[in-house]
Each structure stands twice: as C-alpha cells, then as structure tokens.
Amino acid sequence: MKHEPIQPKTSGFSLIELLVCVGIIGILISLLMPTLHNARRSAMKTRCMSNVRQLAMAWSAFPADNNNKIVYGMPDDNKGWVKRGSGMAPIKGGKLYQYIDSTEVWHCEEDKAGNTRSYSITAPMHGEKWDAHLSNPNDSWAQFGTDDFAEIINAEKQLVMLEEMDMRGWNVGSWIMYARASRKYQWIDYMAAFHGDGTVMGFADGHMEYWYWQDKDTLYASFNDQFFLNDQGNEDWLRVRNVYRSLRSENDVPELMNP
C-alpha cells in the first residue's frame, strides 16, 4: 500500500495577530520617543558644554602669548577672535583658531538659526563697546569692560562666552546687555536656548556651566528672537548681569534680587 508523504504543518501570523503586533510596536515607539528625544538633547548639551569649555580655555590661553591682552571679542577682519561673515573661513581666519584647530568646536548641532558659529564673546571681555564708559560716562551701553586679562579679579565668576542665536545669518556682534543701574532689567541680546530651558555659559578661568532660566519672559525672548526686552523684576537678568560686568572690586557684586 502506497502512503502519501506527510506535509509539514506551516504556521504564521493571522491578519488579526499581525495588526495587534503592529499596534503594540506603535505604542512602544510612542512611549519611547520622548525618552529618545531627551537622551539626544542631553547628549547634544554635553557636547555643547565641551565645545564651550574648549573655547573658554583657548580664550584664557591667548593672553599669555599676547602681552596679557584679551583677544578682541568682536567679529573683525583684522584683529577679531573670528572674522566677519558666515561659514568656516571667518573662523579659520580668526585669532583664536590656532588655539583650537577644530571647526566642530564652534558649532552646536541644535543651533536653531543654522549658524556655523553658535557662540559669542560677551561685550565686557574686549567686545562690543567694551570701553564706552571711558569716552562717554553717560552711554547706557557702557560695559565696564577690559582688554587686560590681569584686571579680571574673579575669573571663575566672569562670564566670557555663551550660546547665541542670531537670525541675521551669522552672530554679527558680541553678546551684550545693559549694565548700568539706570537700565536695570533691560536686555539687549537675548539668551539662546538650544537644549531646553537653559544656556551654556563659559567663564574666564576656563570652566563652563549650564544655567536654567526661571522667568518665562527670558524664554519668550529666546523663542521669538526678541531683542531689547524690558522685563522689570526679571531675576535672570540680575543673575547674568552679576557675572557679565568686568568687576572693579570685590564689593561690586551682587545686586539685590528685587526691582
């Protein structure tokens, strides 16, 4: 008697089972996406903090080779830490590039403006109108600045550079705010917030910090590219102002946290 070969049984997903699997995968993805997004943002913040640390250390090394003079903090084709304009050429042609020799350090991947250079030097550190108070004591932009590294009395508390977002195609100037008491609570530039509700800050001793902003108007200005914000009682303004000025004495800080 001839027997037919037994065919092996095959198994597979039914349409309903397949749809259930797809649904479960979709739910898992939706649950994991915020975590993955936060992890990526945290990694970008860490990388950005490393960038600012390297830039701040390069900035603090420059005076030793230049008669204790601080590098010019404005984009300038002759003496600036970077030259004017967008792209890599202004970075490579600047006075500070020789101390870093890496173009990646100058850019934050979360720079929402897409600028090649995502960081700026503050005005009091030989930047925009750094010495205006010498020629015009009534100038409201007077920055109480210096071009001499030896004059910095609290290097660990002196803000040198920070993330800046400029929608004009590149970071045109140095980062400025009103420093005089007569213009209290008035910003000029706004804070970049590439990594959530805060900004990476670099200091004169070469270290960096990440500052979270408390006032909703600080973040509003950042998210809406709002220059010259006037916000009475803004504690973020006072906090920045107290590390922004080039101090003349130990008793020069802090201002009280009230209007």
VOPAGU-2260 file (C-alpha; in pm, 1 decimal, decimal comma):
REM VOPAGU-2260
SITE   aa  ch    i         X         Y         Z
SITE  MET   A    0       0,0       0,0       0,0
SITE  LYS   A    1     144,0     333,7    -107,5
SITE  HIS   A    2     148,5     614,4     151,4
SITE  GLU   A    3     145,9     980,5      60,3
SITE  PRO   A    4     430,3    1180,3     220,0
SITE  ILE   A    5     314,6    1375,2     519,2
SITE  GLN   A    6     339,0    1750,5     455,6
SITE  PRO   A    7     489,6    1950,2     743,7
SITE  LYS   A    8     249,4    2187,9     905,7
SITE  THR   A    9     319,7    2554,3     842,6
SITE  SER   A   10     245,7    2826,8    1090,7
SITE  GLY   A   11     218,7    3203,3    1053,5
SITE  PHE   A   12      51,2    3514,6    1179,6
SITE  SER   A   13    -308,8    3571,0    1107,9
SITE  LEU   A   14    -410,4    3917,1     993,3
SITE  ILE   A   15    -551,4    3998,3    1335,6
SITE  GLU   A   16    -231,3    3886,1    1510,6
SITE  LEU   A   17     -22,9    4095,6    1270,0
SITE  LEU   A   18    -236,0    4402,6    1334,5
SITE  VAL   A   19    -202,7    4350,1    1710,1
SITE  CYS   A   20     177,7    4330,4    1679,5
SITE  VAL   A   21     188,7    4646,8    1469,1
SITE  GLY   A   22     -29,7    4822,5    1726,3
SITE  ILE   A   23     195,5    4716,7    2014,2
SITE  ILE   A   24     505,0    4832,1    1827,0
SITE  GLY   A   25     338,3    5166,9    1759,4
SITE  ILE   A   26     254,9    5210,0    2127,1
SITE  LEU   A   27     612,1    5124,7    2229,6
SITE  ILE   A   28     753,0    5374,6    1980,7
SITE  SER   A   29     521,0    5647,8    2106,7
SITE  LEU   A   30     630,0    5573,7    2464,6
SITE  LEU   A   31     999,6    5568,0    2378,9
SITE  MET   A   32    1010,4    5875,8    2154,3
SITE  PRO   A   33    1015,7    6135,8    2437,4
SITE  THR   A   34    1288,1    5937,4    2613,4
SITE  LEU   A   35    1494,3    5911,4    2295,7
SITE  HIS   A   36    1441,4    6281,3    2225,0
SITE  ASN   A   37    1550,7    6377,1    2576,1
SITE  ALA   A   38    1852,0    6147,0    2553,7
SITE  ARG   A   39    1957,6    6305,7    2225,7
SITE  ARG   A   40    1908,1    6655,9    2365,6
SITE  SER   A   41    2112,2    6565,4    2673,8
SITE  ALA   A   42    2391,4    6431,3    2453,0
SITE  MET   A   43    2388,7    6748,7    2243,4
SITE  LYS   A   44    2401,2    6960,9    2558,2
SITE  THR   A   45    2701,4    6763,9    2684,4
SITE  ARG   A   46    2877,3    6810,3    2352,1
SITE  CYS   A   47    2794,5    7180,8    2352,4
SITE  MET   A   48    2931,2    7217,1    2704,6
SITE  SER   A   49    3252,3    7052,8    2585,8
SITE  ASN   A   50    3268,5    7298,9    2295,3
SITE  VAL   A   51    3232,1    7599,7    2524,7
SITE  ARG   A   52    3490,5    7459,2    2765,8
SITE  GLN   A   53    3744,5    7428,1    2482,4
SITE  LEU   A   54    3667,6    7777,2    2354,9
SITE  ALA   A   55    3693,2    7927,7    2703,7
SITE  MET   A   56    4025,2    7753,6    2764,9
SITE  ALA   A   57    4158,6    7877,9    2431,5
SITE  TRP   A   58    4039,3    8227,8    2520,0
SITE  SER   A   59    4221,0    8214,0    2855,0
SITE  ALA   A   60    4540,9    8086,9    2685,1
SITE  PHE   A   61    4555,0    8372,8    2432,9
SITE  PRO   A   62    4676,5    8647,8    2674,1
SITE  ALA   A   63    4991,3    8452,8    2765,4
SITE  ASP   A   64    5113,4    8491,8    2407,0
SITE  ASN   A   65    4992,4    8849,9    2362,5
SITE  ASN   A   66    5127,5    9065,7    2647,3
SITE  ASN   A   67    4833,4    8971,7    2870,3
SITE  LYS   A   68    4586,1    9126,3    2625,9
SITE  ILE   A   69    4248,2    8963,5    2575,8
SITE  VAL   A   70    4156,8    8868,2    2220,4
SITE  TYR   A   71    3921,4    9117,2    2054,5
SITE  GLY   A   72    3572,5    8978,9    2113,5
SITE  MET   A   73    3403,1    9129,0    1809,1
SITE  PRO   A   74    3395,9    8963,9    1466,2
SITE  ASP   A   75    3659,9    9170,5    1288,5
SITE  ASP   A   76    3863,2    9105,5     975,1
SITE  ASN   A   77    4187,0    9240,8    1123,4
SITE  LYS   A   78    4204,4    9154,6    1493,6
SITE  GLY   A   79    3887,1    8965,9    1586,3
SITE  TRP   A   80    3872,4    8626,5    1754,0
SITE  VAL   A   81    3676,8    8543,6    1438,1
SITE  LYS   A   82    3640,2    8737,7    1116,8
SITE  ARG   A   83    3310,2    8876,4     994,9
SITE  GLY   A   84    3066,0    8663,0     799,7
SITE  SER   A   85    2925,7    8311,5     784,6
SITE  GLY   A   86    3089,7    7981,1     704,4
SITE  MET   A   87    3419,2    7828,3     813,6
SITE  ALA   A   88    3654,8    8084,8     660,9
SITE  PRO   A   89    3584,8    8357,1     923,1
SITE  ILE   A   90    3651,2    8101,6    1199,7
SITE  LYS   A   91    3974,1    7971,7    1050,0
SITE  GLY   A   92    4093,6    8325,5     982,7
SITE  GLY   A   93    4031,2    8446,6    1338,4
SITE  LYS   A   94    4289,1    8496,5    1611,5
SITE  LEU   A   95    4161,0    8216,0    1833,2
SITE  TYR   A   96    4150,9    7934,1    1580,1
SITE  GLN   A   97    4520,1    7849,2    1624,3
SITE  TYR   A   98    4447,4    7753,1    1985,8
SITE  ILE   A   99    4178,3    7502,5    1889,3
SITE  ASP   A  100    4230,5    7397,5    1526,1
SITE  SER   A  101    3890,6    7229,4    1501,4
SITE  THR   A  102    3587,8    7371,2    1326,6
SITE  GLU   A  103    3346,9    7134,1    1504,1
SITE  VAL   A  104    3404,1    7309,0    1838,1
SITE  TRP   A  105    3244,4    7628,3    1710,8
SITE  HIS   A  106    2906,9    7480,3    1621,2
SITE  CYS   A  107    2612,3    7346,2    1821,7
SITE  GLU   A  108    2408,8    7090,3    1629,9
SITE  GLU   A  109    2090,6    7228,1    1785,1
SITE  ASP   A  110    2158,6    7584,5    1674,5
SITE  LYS   A  111    1812,2    7672,9    1550,2
SITE  ALA   A  112    1941,3    7953,6    1331,6
SITE  GLY   A  113    2173,9    7717,9    1145,6
SITE  ASN   A  114    2476,2    7941,2    1207,8
SITE  THR   A  115    2822,1    7791,6    1162,2
SITE  ARG   A  116    2935,8    7966,4    1481,2
SITE  SER   A  117    2694,6    7915,1    1769,4
SITE  TYR   A  118    2886,3    8102,1    2041,9
SITE  SER   A  119    2975,8    8464,1    2111,0
SITE  ILE   A  120    3205,9    8651,9    2347,7
SITE  THR   A  121    3044,0    8893,4    2592,3
SITE  ALA   A  122    3092,2    9265,6    2539,1
SITE  PRO   A  123    3287,8    9345,8    2860,6
SITE  MET   A  124    3557,5    9100,0    2758,2
SITE  HIS   A  125    3705,1    9330,6    2492,2
SITE  GLY   A  126    3388,3    9303,4    2286,8
SITE  GLU   A  127    3129,3    9548,2    2160,5
SITE  LYS   A  128    3160,5    9892,1    2325,7
SITE  TRP   A  129    3378,8    9734,5    2593,2
SITE  ASP   A  130    3538,1   10070,1    2677,8
SITE  ALA   A  131    3245,6   10302,3    2606,7
SITE  HIS   A  132    3235,4   10417,3    2968,6
SITE  LEU   A  133    3582,3   10568,9    2927,7
SITE  SER   A  134    3482,3   10801,1    2645,6
SITE  ASN   A  135    3121,1   10865,7    2741,3
SITE  PRO   A  136    3014,9   10804,6    3102,9
SITE  ASN   A  137    2650,5   10861,3    3007,5
SITE  ASP   A  138    2644,6   10590,5    2743,6
SITE  SER   A  139    2377,9   10344,0    2854,0
SITE  TRP   A  140    2561,9   10066,3    2673,1
SITE  ALA   A  141    2872,7   10122,0    2886,7
SITE  GLN   A  142    3006,1    9775,3    2955,1
SITE  PHE   A  143    3264,4    9832,0    3231,7
SITE  GLY   A  144    3492,7    9613,0    3024,8
SITE  THR   A  145    3861,6    9536,4    2994,2
SITE  ASP   A  146    4119,5    9423,2    2740,6
SITE  ASP   A  147    4370,6    9320,2    3010,2
SITE  PHE   A  148    4347,7    8967,9    3149,2
SITE  ALA   A  149    4518,8    9077,4    3472,4
SITE  GLU   A  150    4229,5    9311,9    3551,9
SITE  ILE   A  151    3983,1    9025,0    3587,0
SITE  ILE   A  152    3953,1    8993,3    3964,5
SITE  ASN   A  153    3719,2    8691,6    3976,4
SITE  ALA   A  154    3798,3    8473,7    3675,7
SITE  GLU   A  155    3568,3    8194,3    3797,7
SITE  LYS   A  156    3276,6    8441,0    3812,4
SITE  GLN   A  157    3348,8    8641,6    3497,5
SITE  LEU   A  158    3127,4    8541,4    3203,9
SITE  VAL   A  159    3324,7    8526,1    2879,4
SITE  MET   A  160    3113,4    8344,9    2623,4
SITE  LEU   A  161    2777,8    8180,0    2576,5
SITE  GLU   A  162    2548,8    8027,6    2319,1
SITE  GLU   A  163    2397,7    8292,0    2095,7
SITE  MET   A  164    2132,5    8264,9    1828,3
SITE  ASP   A  165    2125,2    8539,9    1569,1
SITE  MET   A  166    1873,3    8510,8    1285,1
SITE  ARG   A  167    2061,5    8756,9    1062,3
SITE  GLY   A  168    2269,8    8482,3     900,3
SITE  TRP   A  169    2558,2    8474,3    1149,2
SITE  ASN   A  170    2633,8    8602,1    1500,8
SITE  VAL   A  171    2702,9    8958,3    1395,8
SITE  GLY   A  172    2845,2    9106,2    1716,5
SITE  SER   A  173    2947,5    9012,0    2064,9
SITE  TRP   A  174    2677,5    8934,7    2321,8
SITE  ILE   A  175    2555,6    9248,7    2500,7
SITE  MET   A  176    2314,8    9354,3    2771,4
SITE  TYR   A  177    2260,8    9682,3    2954,7
SITE  ALA   A  178    2496,0    9701,2    3252,6
SITE  ARG   A  179    2411,4   10034,6    3410,9
SITE  ALA   A  180    2168,2   10058,0    3703,2
SITE  SER   A  181    1971,4   10317,8    3505,8
SITE  ARG   A  182    1881,7   10042,9    3256,8
SITE  LYS   A  183    1810,1    9773,5    3512,0
SITE  TYR   A  184    1607,0    9477,0    3383,8
SITE  GLN   A  185    1660,8    9574,1    3020,2
SITE  TRP   A  186    1823,8    9320,5    2791,8
SITE  ILE   A  187    1973,4    9391,3    2450,6
SITE  ASP   A  188    2051,6    9048,6    2306,6
SITE  TYR   A  189    1851,6    8750,1    2423,9
SITE  MET   A  190    1958,5    8411,0    2557,2
SITE  ALA   A  191    1986,7    8117,7    2318,2
SITE  ALA   A  192    1804,2    7808,8    2444,6
SITE  PHE   A  193    1927,1    7527,4    2222,0
SITE  HIS   A  194    1894,5    7249,5    2480,1
SITE  GLY   A  195    1569,2    7316,8    2656,9
SITE  ASP   A  196    1513,7    7596,5    2905,0
SITE  GLY   A  197    1875,2    7699,9    2956,2
SITE  THR   A  198    2202,6    7823,0    2807,5
SITE  VAL   A  199    2564,6    7703,5    2817,4
SITE  MET   A  200    2797,2    7966,4    2968,2
SITE  GLY   A  201    3179,8    7980,4    2964,9
SITE  PHE   A  202    3389,6    8165,6    3224,1
SITE  ALA   A  203    3730,0    8332,9    3233,9
SITE  ASP   A  204    3900,0    8053,7    3428,2
SITE  GLY   A  205    3809,6    7805,9    3152,8
SITE  HIS   A  206    3517,1    7629,1    3318,5
SITE  MET   A  207    3159,8    7618,9    3191,9
SITE  GLU   A  208    2810,9    7596,9    3340,6
SITE  TYR   A  209    2457,5    7531,7    3220,7
SITE  TRP   A  210    2207,7    7785,0    3352,8
SITE  TYR   A  211    1833,9    7717,9    3357,8
SITE  TRP   A  212    1615,0    8026,5    3315,4
SITE  GLN   A  213    1340,1    8093,3    3565,6
SITE  ASP   A  214    1146,6    8381,7    3410,4
SITE  LYS   A  215     903,6    8295,8    3132,1
SITE  ASP   A  216     989,6    8622,7    2953,8
SITE  THR   A  217    1355,2    8520,2    2926,2
SITE  LEU   A  218    1247,3    8213,2    2734,0
SITE  TYR   A  219     982,6    8405,3    2540,4
SITE  ALA   A  220    1251,6    8638,2    2407,6
SITE  SER   A  221    1467,0    8339,8    2313,4
SITE  PHE   A  222    1190,5    8155,1    2129,8
SITE  ASN   A  223    1072,0    8469,7    1949,5
SITE  ASP   A  224    1404,2    8636,3    1860,1
SITE  GLN   A  225    1312,8    8941,4    2066,5
SITE  PHE   A  226    1590,3    9195,3    2112,9
SITE  PHE   A  227    1575,8    9477,5    2373,7
SITE  LEU   A  228    1337,9    9300,1    2610,0
SITE  ASN   A  229    1233,9    9519,5    2904,1
SITE  ASP   A  230    1118,4    9299,5    3191,2
SITE  GLN   A  231    1103,9    9455,3    3536,3
SITE  GLY   A  232    1187,3    9215,9    3819,2
SITE  ASN   A  233    1345,7    8954,4    3593,5
SITE  GLU   A  234    1579,5    8759,3    3820,7
SITE  ASP   A  235    1750,8    8601,7    3520,6
SITE  TRP   A  236    1867,1    8949,8    3418,0
SITE  LEU   A  237    2020,2    9011,9    3760,0
SITE  ARG   A  238    2185,4    8673,7    3767,4
SITE  VAL   A  239    2350,6    8728,0    3429,6
SITE  ARG   A  240    2438,7    9090,0    3499,7
SITE  ASN   A  241    2630,0    8987,4    3812,1
SITE  VAL   A  242    2871,1    8772,2    3609,8
SITE  TYR   A  243    2861,5    8989,1    3296,8
SITE  ARG   A  244    3039,5    9306,2    3407,6
SITE  SER   A  245    3415,4    9322,6    3440,9
SITE  LEU   A  246    3429,7    9398,1    3812,9
SITE  ARG   A  247    3638,5    9677,6    3957,3
SITE  SER   A  248    3641,9    9547,2    4314,7
SITE  GLU   A  249    3524,8    9256,6    4525,5
SITE  ASN   A  250    3246,2    9478,5    4662,4
SITE  ASP   A  251    3099,4    9539,9    4317,3
SITE  VAL   A  252    2858,3    9243,6    4341,0
SITE  PRO   A  253    2592,6    9130,1    4377,2
SITE  GLU   A  254    2288,1    9340,0    4304,5
SITE  LEU   A  255    1984,9    9256,5    4515,7
SITE  MET   A  256    1729,7    9025,1    4357,1
SITE  ASN   A  257    1447,5    9279,4    4352,9
SITE  PRO   A  258    1332,1    9567,4    4128,3
